[in-house]
Structures are given as C-alpha cells and as structure tokens.
Amino acid sequence: MLAVQALQENLDGMKSISKNDYYIADSRGIVLAATGEAVFDSQGLRVFLDSQADSQVVGEYYYFKVHNEEYQPEYVLIVGGGTDPYMLGQLAVFQLQNLLKASQERFDKDSFYKNLLLDNFLLVDVFNRAKKLHIEMKIRRVVFVVECGKSREAGALEQLRTVLQGKKGDFVTAVDENSMIVVRELEEQETPQDIQRTAQMILDYVCRDENDGVRIAYGTIVKELQEVSRSYKEARLALDIGRIFLDDRRVMAYSSLGIGRLIYQLPIPLCKMFIREVFGEHTPEDLDEETLLTINKFFEYNLNVSETSRQLFIHRNTLVYRLDKLQKTTGLDLRVFEDAITFKIALMVVKYMKYMETIEY
C-alpha cells in the first residue's frame, strides 16, 4: 500500500501534464486521492471491482485496476474524460504498478534487514531471501548506528539516503524515534579512514547543534551478508562503551575502544574486588578535584612531568610534590609505568561501576 500523499502527488503531476482528472480508490471502493470532485458512480466502481475485467468504460469515466505483485487489485484508477483517457490511464497504471513494486521491495528489504540485524534467520533463510531480493551475499559492509538525540526531523530517513549518494545496496532504517541504522556497502578500495569520514559526514548532516546529543558508532567491516548482525552489535556496544569512557567523543569505532571494551565485560563483584585490592578502604572518588585534574593531565601528556606542569601552569616541583602525596595515599607512583597502568584501569573501572549503578536505578 502506497502512502496517500504519494498517490496524490502522482495524480497532481499527471493532471498538470494531461489536464484530465484522476481518482484512486482502494479495493473497498473508498476514494483515497483525487484531482477533482468525485462524481462517478460508486456502485459502478464496486461492480467493476467484482468483475474479471481489468478496464472498463462507465459513462464519461474510464476504470482501470492496478494490480500488486500477486496480481490482486490493489487500487482502482479512474480517469475523467478529456484527451485520450484510455491511453493516459494505461500509462498511469503502469507507473502506479511500478511504484507498488518498488514500495513492496523496500518494505521486504526493510523487514529482511531488521530480522538479519536481530539474528532472526537461519543461514539458509538468509541466502534464499537475499537471492529473492537481489541482495549480494559476498560484499564488504559496515553498520553505523546513529543516536540522534532530539535532533531527528521528519523526512530524515529519506534525506539521509540521499546524502549517502543513494547507493543501491545501502540500507537506512529507523530503530526508534531517536535512532537510525545505516548498513553501508563498501567498495574494495574503501579504507577504515574512508569509513571514519563517512561517519563524520553522517554526523555533520544529522547534527544541528553540538549540544544536541547526536553520537554515531560503527562496527568492523564484514565480508558476508550473514555477518552484518555482528557489525551492528559491535556498533551498539561502541555507543554504550563510548558513553562511559569516551563521553567527549561523538564518533566511535568499535576497533578503537581499547581497554574499555574489556572492562565493559567485567562482572561488578570482580570490579569491586579489584578496587579494594588497589586502594584498600579508599577509592578514586575520595581524591580532591585538584588531584584528579593533575592525574588526568599526567595521563593525557603521557606521564611527562615537564609537559604536564607546563599545561597546568605550575612549577615542576609542585607537580612532583602532588605525585609524591598521591603515592603516599594510594601506594602507587604514577611515574612508574606499571603503577600508572594500574591506576588508569582503576579509574576506568570506577567509571564503569558508576554507570552500571545508574542503569540499575
């Protein structure tokens, strides 16, 4: 079934060319779209629907059945008198049937991809349905998940398809009112850098404001159609992990999540035990803001004392004093690589635990 707006636009376009009036009724005989006042015989319309004829002339009007792919009458097209209504009606039927076919194919593909992403198919089903829908099995693909926040506007799906250059094999659909999925077919020469640029391009298009909460993540490249669900799950996971550990980043690649990907899979009891082992009765939350800022800057500048002190606008000795004080409190010397790694992981584990608490409550 086509949208009434699409039917009306087609009728208006045909009338502007031919000057004839056009009407479309559904299989129940209810008029859905028209370019003029419907004065034809509604009883005659129902009789025509029940007949075996594909076209019929009733008074000044020409009736045509518009069939779907199962050759069942989906609509009745009625053409008012004027210039060669029979030929114009045949052309209009041809156009409407093509629109029906394209709409059905898009609906079928939409249903197929959604079930594919959710792992609702057996391998043999994937192959058979993909063949029927003319979808390539062996081609490089990657899945993007776009979290639109409050910025998604009406028509965003169609516009996003256009932005992606309308590649035949690309698939764009809505997850809910705030999220979209893009399954992107890749050329052989496309690199991870190209995928990153595509993600940024989608972000720039969807994003209307830097504070609107728009984020995008993508999974790894897959070479088989049945592996698309894996790329989708990776993109979903990248969004969740990015929300915890990379809250200042708006584009996230699953392959660049680093150690956060491992921490995200840890059970909470194990996290609590690790924090107790590292800090004893203390936790990183007990540290004052000045100390936490110093620690974060020290990590940001790769444990370089001189550069960190310069960025903090403090004397080098002041930074050393703060690091010594932290060592006395925690037993960890951040100037020692192993201790620095332990402390960094501990900070990430605490972040993860706090995030999980917000989900539970």
QUINORWO-V171153 format. One record per residue. N is the residue number from 1. NEAR is the number of other C-alpha atoms within 10 Angstrom. Layout:
n=N near=NEAR
n=N near=NEAR
//
This chain:
n=1 near=13
n=2 near=15
n=3 near=9
n=4 near=12
n=5 near=11
n=6 near=12
n=7 near=19
n=8 near=18
n=9 near=14
n=10 near=17
n=11 near=22
n=12 near=19
n=13 near=13
n=14 near=19
n=15 near=17
n=16 near=12
n=17 near=8
n=18 near=13
n=19 near=15
n=20 near=21
n=21 near=22
n=22 near=27
n=23 near=22
n=24 near=25
n=25 near=20
n=26 near=18
n=27 near=18
n=28 near=12
n=29 near=18
n=30 near=14
n=31 near=17
n=32 near=15
n=33 near=22
n=34 near=21
n=35 near=20
n=36 near=13
n=37 near=9
n=38 near=15
n=39 near=8
n=40 near=15
n=41 near=11
n=42 near=14
n=43 near=10
n=44 near=13
n=45 near=21
n=46 near=15
n=47 near=10
n=48 near=21
n=49 near=22
n=50 near=11
n=51 near=11
n=52 near=7
n=53 near=11
n=54 near=14
n=55 near=20
n=56 near=16
n=57 near=13
n=58 near=14
n=59 near=10
n=60 near=11
n=61 near=21
n=62 near=18
n=63 near=25
n=64 near=25
n=65 near=27
n=66 near=26
n=67 near=19
n=68 near=18
n=69 near=12
n=70 near=7
n=71 near=9
n=72 near=11
n=73 near=17
n=74 near=20
n=75 near=26
n=76 near=27
n=77 near=26
n=78 near=29
n=79 near=26
n=80 near=24
n=81 near=16
n=82 near=14
n=83 near=11
n=84 near=12
n=85 near=21
n=86 near=20
n=87 near=10
n=88 near=16
n=89 near=23
n=90 near=17
n=91 near=12
n=92 near=21
n=93 near=20
n=94 near=14
n=95 near=14
n=96 near=21
n=97 near=18
n=98 near=14
n=99 near=17
n=100 near=19
n=101 near=17
n=102 near=13
n=103 near=15
n=104 near=16
n=105 near=15
n=106 near=14
n=107 near=11
n=108 near=15
n=109 near=18
n=110 near=16
n=111 near=12
n=112 near=17
n=113 near=21
n=114 near=17
n=115 near=14
n=116 near=21
n=117 near=20
n=118 near=13
n=119 near=16
n=120 near=14
n=121 near=15
n=122 near=10
n=123 near=12
n=124 near=10
n=125 near=13
n=126 near=20
n=127 near=16
n=128 near=11
n=129 near=15
n=130 near=18
n=131 near=12
n=132 near=10
n=133 near=13
n=134 near=12
n=135 near=16
n=136 near=14
n=137 near=15
n=138 near=11
n=139 near=16
n=140 near=18
n=141 near=22
n=142 near=23
n=143 near=28
n=144 near=27
n=145 near=28
n=146 near=26
n=147 near=25
n=148 near=22
n=149 near=16
n=150 near=14
n=151 near=16
n=152 near=19
n=153 near=12
n=154 near=9
n=155 near=8
n=156 near=15
n=157 near=17
n=158 near=12
n=159 near=15
n=160 near=18
n=161 near=17
n=162 near=11
n=163 near=13
n=164 near=16
n=165 near=10
n=166 near=13
n=167 near=13
n=168 near=9
n=169 near=14
n=170 near=15
n=171 near=19
n=172 near=20
n=173 near=18
n=174 near=16
n=175 near=13
n=176 near=10
n=177 near=13
n=178 near=15
n=179 near=18
n=180 near=20
n=181 near=24
n=182 near=22
n=183 near=21
n=184 near=20
n=185 near=21
n=186 near=20
n=187 near=10
n=188 near=8
n=189 near=6
n=190 near=11
n=191 near=12
n=192 near=12
n=193 near=9
n=194 near=12
n=195 near=19
n=196 near=16
n=197 near=13
n=198 near=15
n=199 near=23
n=200 near=17
n=201 near=14
n=202 near=20
n=203 near=20
n=204 near=13
n=205 near=13
n=206 near=23
n=207 near=19
n=208 near=15
n=209 near=10
n=210 near=9
n=211 near=8
n=212 near=14
n=213 near=14
n=214 near=23
n=215 near=25
n=216 near=27
n=217 near=27
n=218 near=30
n=219 near=25
n=220 near=20
n=221 near=22
n=222 near=20
n=223 near=15
n=224 near=13
n=225 near=20
n=226 near=21
n=227 near=17
n=228 near=25
n=229 near=22
n=230 near=19
n=231 near=23
n=232 near=25
n=233 near=19
n=234 near=22
n=235 near=27
n=236 near=22
n=237 near=21
n=238 near=27
n=239 near=25
n=240 near=16
n=241 near=22
n=242 near=24
n=243 near=17
n=244 near=20
n=245 near=20
n=246 near=16
n=247 near=11
n=248 near=9
n=249 near=11
n=250 near=19
n=251 near=21
n=252 near=26
n=253 near=22
n=254 near=21
n=255 near=15
n=256 near=10
n=257 near=16
n=258 near=9
n=259 near=11
n=260 near=19
n=261 near=18
n=262 near=10
n=263 near=18
n=264 near=19
n=265 near=9
n=266 near=13
n=267 near=10
n=268 near=16
n=269 near=9
n=270 near=10
n=271 near=17
n=272 near=13
n=273 near=11
n=274 near=15
n=275 near=20
n=276 near=13
n=277 near=10
n=278 near=16
n=279 near=16
n=280 near=11
n=281 near=10
n=282 near=13
n=283 near=15
n=284 near=16
n=285 near=11
n=286 near=9
n=287 near=13
n=288 near=9
n=289 near=10
n=290 near=9
n=291 near=16
n=292 near=15
n=293 near=12
n=294 near=17
n=295 near=21
n=296 near=14
n=297 near=19
n=298 near=24
n=299 near=15
n=300 near=12
n=301 near=14
n=302 near=13
n=303 near=18
n=304 near=13
n=305 near=17
n=306 near=16
n=307 near=16
n=308 near=23
n=309 near=20
n=310 near=12
n=311 near=11
n=312 near=14
n=313 near=10
n=314 near=12
n=315 near=13
n=316 near=15
n=317 near=12
n=318 near=11
n=319 near=22
n=320 near=15
n=321 near=12
n=322 near=15
n=323 near=21
n=324 near=16
n=325 near=14
n=326 near=17
n=327 near=15
n=328 near=11
n=329 near=12
n=330 near=16
n=331 near=13
n=332 near=19
n=333 near=17
n=334 near=21
n=335 near=17
n=336 near=10
n=337 near=12
n=338 near=12
n=339 near=15
n=340 near=19
n=341 near=13
n=342 near=13
n=343 near=21
n=344 near=15
n=345 near=17
n=346 near=20
n=347 near=18
n=348 near=17
n=349 near=23
n=350 near=17
n=351 near=15
n=352 near=22
n=353 near=19
n=354 near=12
n=355 near=16
n=356 near=14
n=357 near=10
n=358 near=8
n=359 near=7
n=360 near=6
n=361 near=5
//
